[in-house]
Amino acid sequence: MSARDTILKRLRERTDGPLSAPESDFAVVTNRGWSAEERLSRFERLITSVHGEVIHAPREAWTDTLAKALADKGVRRLALGKEHPVAAEAREALADVGIELVDVDRDIEHWQREQFENVDAGLTSTQGGVAETGSLWLWPTPDEPRLISLVPPIHIAVLDADALEDTFFDVVESHGWADGMPTNALLISGPSKTADIEQTLAYGVHGPRELLVLVRHAGDAPGDKT
């Protein structure tokens, strides 16, 4: 009998009965009770505190805001998917504005150099955000592979305001990760940063130097009302 089998045998034959899992109290990581306005305010304050940038747009005209942001940042080549509604709407809106739309549904070995050297920005959807930490969460797919959020100098992430949740625990619980955890979920809390260089915080060393979060609102975006 192996050492492992011996240990398991002793656990099964405990004189005081089988072990049971202790009760867990998750109150400390949930039940914040924030309103939608409070969630958005906290999210924006925290993600901008680490050099993230947030812009707001009404859901019906978000691509106009996107086009302006791309022009302001001098983006000429944009990597994005095809099938996700965010990518499809962006492709339609940007078809005639002089920006080259780079397909990403290719084997990375065939366009690795192009992606690392010639793409100005990557556009992705998001599954939602976490107000408590100012984080986005993404679930990459073959249509939107993780590299388009990790490699280009600028990452543009489209977030629906009503997809913000209070805590990461709320995300895990409400989306049923216990029954089907994503194999490749990404949590993003600002542009790439490191303090390995002389203990000085530097941005953009291992990934995007800029993170732009475009927040879509069902009605008027904040500041749009007169």
RAJO-V584200 format. One record per helix or strand of 3 or more residues. SS is the DSSP state (H for helix, E for strand). FROM is the first residue (numbers start at 0). LEN is the number of residues. Records with the same first field share a line. If there is no record, write none. Layout:
SS=FROM-LEN / FROM-LEN
This chain:
H=2-10 / 26-3 / 35-13 / 58-14 / 84-10 / 107-11 / 146-4 / 160-3 / 167-7 / 176-4
E=51-7 / 76-4 / 99-4 / 120-5 / 127-3 / 134-5 / 153-7 / 184-4 / 209-8
